[in-house]
Amino acid sequence: MPKRYALLVGIDLYLNDGSRKLPDGRELSLNDLHGCVNDVEAMREFLQSQYEFNDISILTSSFPSTTNDETTKPPEPPDRWPTFSNIKREFETIYEKANAGDFFFFHYSGHGAQLTRVKKSPKKRFKDPSLLMVDFCYGQPAIRGWQLNQWLKKLNKKDIQIVVTLDSCHSGGSWRVGDPSFRTPVDWSSISIPNLPIDDQATTQEDITDLPFRSTDLEISWSMNPEGFTLMAACESNEKAAEMVINGKVRGAFTNELLCYLTQSNISVTYRMIRDRLTRQLNDQTPVVYGRDRLLFFSNLELFFSTPLVVRVTDDRVIFPVGRAHGIYPESEFMVFPPNSAITLSIEEVDDFECSTAASDELIQLLQHHHHTVIPSRWSLGEEILHVIVDPNFGLEFQQLLYKSLQTRIVSHIKVIEYAKSSQNNTMLRLQKWGDDVQVWEPKSSFGHGGLIRPLRLRGNDLEVLAAETAGALAHIARFRQIVNLTESSSELRPFEMSIKPINGATDKTPYPLNQKFKFEFENKGKDELHLTVIVLSPEFHIAQLYPSRDSPETVAGGKRRSFRFSMKLPTGPQWVEATLERHSRRDLVRILVTRGEKVSWKNLELPNIWDINQVGPCRQVPPERDAVLEADSDLWVQDEEIVTGSKT
């Protein structure tokens, strides 16, 4: 039975003795907080009552019953203070005790700030987002974001599942002087905080050559870019994490809302669903999720297929945060999540980035009961007809069952046509019987697909189940093709330049070797802000967001640039999958999505690999809810770049 470990850190009382100074000689100090220890206690109770954690370690710095401003110290034993050395010791202990398959949860409530880089900091980084320890102003080190990332990576290499929540600021900005309700140090200016020798010494043992990568092998783009674990942060890097008084107790706003939602929710929720719910509840701070955001909370189960969305109700209309740019057409259907009602929502009006339908009183009450969460139930293909030609050897019963199953997934017109082998039609999806297997053949497309679809295994003696699984594959392919064919809406010239170039001495000659590394560069040539997202469409009918690692797009100011490195790796799967993967002349499509005037989420375009579609139902991820009204002057540009890898020599 896998064990569950937790390390909970909360810092209310910060120690200050003048050891750190600003360049002008002034002493550096940290204002105290008042809700961090309460956060830890509430989190401990939750973990014990709801998830039966085996081993919970707590490091806190609270206020003693009597205080003396000159000599006040936490009442906890010094070995339980949240210092750099104590936290590092706890990570090492977890590493020694935990085994493959075990679970580790790390929670931090306290100050966060941007600190001057040390010698080991990642290159081209001027500041390190950091967690400030109780004795930071006693001249002791903070935990750098990239350093915490390395500690977590070490655990992950041992196949330990990891979840991290950080209720702190890490922007290092200077908020209102004298306001203790934010977890960013008060009156810290934008001046660089000088490092002490101990700051470099604390990172000398870190191996920065082993940096983490995302699923498409995106090289690190932030100090925490987790692969193999999930990180939830209280706010964006330019925001502040607030404290608030609830029932007479000071609590972190993020931690409080997180625990309230998890305690009250009677359904399984993903980290994305949690993030979206908290965004609705919190003011002036936007929680973010990095890493494995499609897992169910505290579970290693990742659900596929349908995509939950959080909608809003305005003027008796239900507004969905997806539109024409996401491949939504009128008559597309949604249902509430979890799907325990027969009521469906059929889309009536579609704009570029939003769509809507009328909201009855009954529907509004139903949506409120389900936290305004819906999932797609049937896709519309617009005016396109889904044609499927079927080998007559399947028989009429299979064809009828297939048609009925497709109707549960596709709202558009469907034609299932029996064909004779002597008159094969190469312009439609085709099903061929091969022993006990169903083979799916696709016509040649502009993306380069065509021929037998693999890796895909459809087989079985139960015709109804086989027809349903085949319909799932066909609907998945239809949705993938729909996304491939999406086009830009703006008629203006593109106000940006971008390039993808091979690195490590490779030439521009294709096909490139498998795992070839590339550098992506983007420059905003205009004056207005642009919002950048990069997704990858693979030969396995898989769509994933490559950049940025968070849900929302990367905002690039006028005249500014962004760049990152990535490589195309073969996907992993069961042995039968890896044996049939295409390794020669693989065609991956890197799609660059740029908007102006509207910050649009594209995470809902993501699709699992073709062999995963019938694995589990009913949810995958939740894009963010957007409370702002769509701006009329929003523009969208779409640019595709094809990368061919896997030479035959």
N, C-alpha and C positions, 0 to 999 in steps of 0.2 A: 504494500500500500504506500503510494507516494506521500512524503511528509511535506508539511507546509511551515516555512520559516518566515519571520518578519523582523525587520529592524525599523523602529519608529523613533524619529528624532524631532524634538521640539525645543526651541530656544526663546524664552521670554526675557531672561536676565542676561545682558551682555556685559562682559568685564572690560574695563578701560583703565589703563595705567600710564598712557602717554607714550607707549613704546613705538607707536606708528605716528609719523608726522607728514604733513603736506609739504610740498616744495618750499612754501613760504615760512615753514617752521611751526605753523599751528598744529596743535595736537589733533589727531584723528580719533573720533569717538563714534560709537554706535548707539542710537536710541533704543531703549528697551521696547519689547512688545508685550502683549498681554493675553493672547489667545492661542499661542503655539502649544503650550503644555496641555491646555484643554483639548486641542485637536488630537494630540497623541492619546489622551485618555479615552476620548470618544472613539478613536480608531481602534484602540485595544479592545474595548467592549464589543465593537462591531465584529472584529475578526474572531473573537472567542465565541460569540453567540451565534453568528451567522455562518462561519466557515470553519470552525473547529481547528484553528491553527495549533500545531504541536509545540512551537517554540517561538515566543515573542520576546525580543530584546528591546529594551527601552533606554534611551539616553536623553535626559532632559535637564534644563536649567531653569528652575522656577525661583520665585521670590520667597525668602524666609519670612517667618511670621513677624519678626522685627527687623528693621533695616537701618543701616548706617551708610549714608551715601559714600563715605570714604572707603569702607572696608566690606561692603555687602558682597557676599558670595552665595552661590546656590546652596541649598541645604542638602542636596543629593551628595553621596560619596563622590570624590574626585574621579574614580574610575567609571562612574556613570554619567559624567558630564559629556556633553556633545562637543568634544574636541576632535581635531584632525586625527590624532593618534588613536583615540578611543574608537572612532568610527572605522578607521582603517583596520583596527584589531578585530572589530565585529565582522567586517567583510571577510577577513582571513579565517575567522572561526566558522562562518557559514560555508566557506569554500571547503574546509576540512570535514565538516559534518554532513553536508548535503551530497546526495548522489544523483545520478542521471534520472530524470523523471520527476524529481522533487520540485517544489515551488518556492520562490523567494520574492517577498514583497518589501520594498523600501519606501518609506514615507518621510518627507522632510518638511517641517514648518519652521520658518525663520527668515532671516534677511538673505537677500541675494543681490549681487551687484556685478558690474563689469570691472575687472581688474586688469592692470597692466600685464602684458604677456611676460612669461618667464622663458628661459633658454629652451626648454623642451616643448613650448607651446607650438601648435601646428603652424606651419609656414603661412605667410601672408595674412596672419591674424594679429591685429593690434591690441585687441581686448579679449579677455577670457571671461565668459559668463561663469559665475562662481557662487558657491554656497558659503556663507560666512559663519565660521564656528564661534562658539561662545568666547573663546580667548583670542580672537583675531586681533583685537586692539591691545592684547597683552603681548603682541609680537609673535603670535603663532600663525601657521599657515591656514588658508582657506582650502576648500576642495574645488579645484578647477573642473568645469564641466567636462572637458575632454578627459580629465583624469578619472572622474567618476565613470565615464563611458568605458575606460579601460578596465576598471574593476568589475563592471558588469559584464564586459566581454569575456573576462576570464571565467566567470561563473557560467556564462552561456556556452562556452566551449566544453564545459562539463555536462552539457545537455540539461541544465537547470532552467526551468521556465521562470521568467523574471517580469515583474510589473513594478513600475516606479511612479509615485505621485509626488510632485513638488509644489507646495503652497508657498511660493516666494516670488519676488520680483527678480529679474536678472538683467534689467535694462541699465541699472546704475544711474538713472536720471536723478534730477534734483526736484523733488516734489515740494509741496507747501511746507515751509519751515514751521516746526512746532506741531505738525499734525502726525500723531503716532499711529494712525489707523492704516498705514500702508507698510508693506514689508520690503520697502527699499529704504536705505539709510537716509535720515533727514539731513538736508543741507549739505549733501555731498555734491560738490560741483563737478563739472565735466573734466576737471584737471586730472591728469593721470596720478593714481595713487602710487608712490614709490614702493618698489619691492624691497624686502629685507633679504639678507643671505639665506634665511631659513625657507623662504618661498621657493628658491631654486633647489635647495636641498630636499624639500618634500617631494620633488618630482624626478629626482635623479634616477630612480629605479623603474620609471615608467618606460615601456617599449612603444614608442610612437610609430614604429614602422609597421605595426600590425593594426591598421585602422579598419573600422567596420565598413561594410558595403550594404547597400540595399539590394532588393531582389533582382533588379536589373544591373546590379553592380555599380550603382552610383557612388562615387567616392565622397568622402565626408564633406558635407556642406554646412554643418553647424557643429558646435562643440558636442552636441548629443544628437547623433543620427543613428538610432539604434537598429540593429538587425538582430532578429531572434528574440527580442523582448519589446515590451510596450511601455512608453513613458507618457504620462499625463502631466501637463504643466498648467498652473493656475491662470496664466495670462500670456498674451503675445509679448515679444521682447520689448516692445515700445509702450507697454501698459504697466499698470501697478496692481499688485495683489492686495486686496483689502481685508481688514479685520472689521467685524461688526458685533454688536451686542445682541444676543439672542437669549431670551428667557433669563436675563440677568447675568449671563456669562459671555465673555468675549471669545469669539471663535473666528477662525479663518473663513471667509465667505465661501471660498472654493471647497474646502474640506467639509463644511457644514452642508452645503447643497449636495455634494457627492454622497455623503452618508444618508441624507434625507431621501434622495432619489432611490438609492440602492435598498434602503430599508422598506420604503413604501411600494416599490415596484413588485408586481406579482408575475412578471414575465422575465425570461432570459434576455439580457441586454448586452450589446456589444459596446466596446469602448467608444466607438463612433456615436452610438445612440446616447451614451452618457454625456459625451462632449456637447452634443446638440441640445440636450435637455438643459445642461448647465448654462449654455449660452443664453437660453431664453430667460433663465432665472436671475442671472447676475447682471449687474449694471456696470458699464465702463471697464469690464475685463472680459476677455474672450479666451476660454480654456482651449488648449491645443493638445492634439494627440500625435505622437510619433511612433514609428515602428509597427508592430503587429496589431493594428487597430481594428481588424475584422474578427478578432477572437471574442468569444463570449467572456464576460467579466470573470476573472479568476478561473478560466478554463483553457484547455488547449484545443478546444473544438472551434474550428473556423467554418462558418456557414457560408454557403454560396447562393448563387442564382438571383433571387429577388433583391431589390435594393430599397430598403426603408427610406422614406423621406419625411421630414417634418414640415407640415403645411401651416398656413395662417389663414384666418377668416377675416375678411375685410368687406364691409358693405354687402353682407349676405352672399359673398362669393368666397370659395375656397381657392386660395392661391398656392400653386405648387412651384418650388424653386428650380424648375426645369422648363425648357421651352424648345423652340424650333432648332436651336443650335445643339441641343442634346438628342435630337432625333425623335421629338414628341410630335404626334399628329393628332388632330381632332378624333374623338371616339376612342383614344387610348383609355384603358380602364385601370383603376386603382381600387384597393380595398383597405380597410383599417387593419392595423397591425397591433396585436396578434389577430389573425384572421378568424374571429369567432362570430362574425356577422355576415349575412347574405347580401348586405347593402354594398353596391359598387358605385364608384364615382367615375362617370364618363366625362372625359375632357371635352369642353365646348369651344373654348377660345385659346389660341396659342400665339404667344409673342416670341421674340428672339430668345429670351432667357427665362420666361415664366409662362405658365398656362393656368387656366382656371375653369371652374364649373360652378353652377348655382348651388347655394347651401340652404337646405331646409332646416327648420328648427330641430327636427329629429336627427339630421346629419350633424349639426353643430354639437348637440349633446353627445352623440356617439364619438365625435372627434375629441371632445374634451375628456371623455372617459378613457380614451386611448392615447392621451398626451399628444394629440394632433399628429400621430404617426401613421403613415400609410405605406403600402407596398404596391408595385405594379402587379396587376393580375393578367392583363392581356395587352400585348403591344399592337399598335397600329402601324402598318407599313405604308400609310398614305394611299395613293392610288395604285400602288404596286400590288399585283396578284401573286401569291405564293404558289408556284407550280411545283409539284413533286411527281415525277414519273416513277412507277413502281414495277418491279419484276413480277410478272404474272404468277411465278412459282410461289409467291407469298400467299396467294389465295384472296378471295373477296372479303372474308371475315377480317383478315389483317388490315386490308385497305380501309374498311369501314371503321375499325377501331383506331387506326392512325388518323383518319379524318376527324373523328370525335376528339381525340387527344390534342390535335393541332388547334381545334376550335377553343379549347380551354386556355390556349397560350397566345393565339393570334386573333385579333378582332377583324382583320382585313379579309378579303376574299381569298379562299383556298381552293385549289383544284388538285386532287389526287388522281392521277391518270395512269391506267395500266398501259404498258407498252410491250411491243414485241421486240425480241433481241435483234431481229433483222432490220429494225427501223429505230435505232437508238437516237434520242434527241440530246444533243450536246450543249443545249442552251439553258437547261433547267437542272435543278437538283434531281439526282437519280438514286434510287435504292435498288441494289442488286443482292440476290440471295446467294450466299457462298457457304455451302454446308449448313451449319447451325447459326452462322453469323449474318448480320445485316451490314452490308457495305454501303457507305454513303459516298457518292461521287458528286463533285462540284464542277460546274463549267468554269472555264478560264475567266478570271476577273482582271480588272485593271491593277489590282494589288499584286497579281502574280500567282494567286492560288489557282488551283485547277487539278482535276483528277481525283484519285482515291483520297479521302480524308483520313488522316491518321495523326497521332495515335488515338483510335476510337474503337472500343470493344462493345458491340451490341449483340447479345446472344441470350437464348433462353427458350424454354418450352411453353411458358405462359404467354399466349399471344397478347393478352391485354397489357401485361407488364412490358413486354417487348415493344408494343406499339407506343406506350407512354414514354419509354426511354428514347425511342427513335424520334418521337415528336419533340422531346426536350432538346435533342441534338439539332434537329432541323430549325427549331425556333431560335436556338443559340446562334446558329450560322446566319439566320436571317437578320438577327439583331446586329451581329458583327458586321455584316455587309452594309447594313443601314448606317452604322457609325463610320465605316470606311468612306462612304459616299457623301458624308456631311461636307458642306462647303462654307466659305466665309460669307458674311452678310454685308461687309463694307465695300463700297465702290471706290473708296479713296486709295491712293498709293500707300503702301505699307510704310509706316513711320519708323521702321527698325531695320537693322541688318543682322543676320545670324549666319553662323557657319558651323559645320561639324567636320573636324579634321582628325585623321589618325595620328597617333603619337608614338613615341619610342622608335623613331626612325622609319616607320612604315611609309610607303608611297600611297598615292591616291588610287592605285590600280586595284580593281576589284576582281574576284571576290577576296575579301580580307580573310586572314586566318581566324578560326574560332577564338573567342576571348580577346580579340584585338581591342585595345583601348583607344578611346576617342576623346577629343576635347570639344565641348560645346561652348560657343561664344555668342553673346547677344548684346546688342547695343541699341539703346533708345535714341534715335536721331532727331526726335521732336522735342517739344517743350512740355507736353502733357505726360502725366504718369501713365505707364502701360503695365498691365497685369499679365504675367507670363506663367504658363503651365506647359510642361512637356510630357506627353504620354507615348507609350510604345505599343504597337499592334504587332503581334507575333504570328508566325505560321501555324501555331497551335490554337488559333482563334482566341488568344488571350490578350486582354487589354489591361495595362497597368500604368499608373502615374509614375513617371520617373523623377520629375522635379517640379516643385520642391517636395520635400518629404512630408510636409504638413498638408492639411486638407486645402487650405486657401492658397491662391496663386502667389507668386513672388512679385511684389510691386517694384518696378524699376523707374526711378525718377528720370526726367528729361536729361539727356546727355550722359546718362550713367550706363555702366556695363555690368553684365553678370556672366560668369563662366563656371563650368564644372566638368569633371571627367567621368566617363562611364565606359562600360564594355558590355557586349552582348554575350551572355552565357547560355548554354543549353539548359532548358528547364529540367527540374528533377521530378521524379514520380515513381510509380511502381516499376518493377523490373521489366514487365512487358511493354510499358510506355517507353522507357529509355532504349529498349531494343529496336523500336520503330521510329524514333525521332529522325527528322530530316537533318542530315549533317552536311550536305553539299548544297551550295548555292542557296543558303537560307536567306529569305527576304523578310527582314524586319522593317517596319515603317515607323519612323520617329516623327511624331506629329507635334508641331509647335502651335499652341493656341494662345493668341494675344488679344486682350480686350482693352478698350479705352472707355472710361466713364462708368464701368460696372465691374466690380470684383466678383467674378463668377467662379463657382466651384465646378470642377469637371470630374470629380471622383466617381460620380454615379455612372460614368461611361465604362468603368472597369468591368471586365468579364473574367471569369475563371478559365483555366485551360479546358479544352473540349472534353477531356476525359473525366473532369470533375463535376460536370453539370448535373448528373443524377445521383451524386453522392449523398448530399443532405439538402434539406430545404431550409427554412423559408426566408432567411435574411442574410445579407452580406455586409453592408456598411451604410452609414448615414452621412450624407453631405451636410454642410452647415445650414441652419435656418438663417434666412436673411430678412431682417425686419424692415430694411430700407425699401422704398418704392423704386421700381425700375426707372432708370433715367432714360429719357427719350432719345438722347444723342449718343447712346452706347454704340460702339463699333466692335466688330469681331473680324480678326484675320486668322486664316488657317494656312499653314505651310507644312508640306510633307517632304521628308527626306528619306530615301530608301537606302538601307545598309545591307549589303550582301556579304555574308561570311560563309566559310567552309569551302575552301578550295579542294579540288579532287586530287591535288598532288601532295 
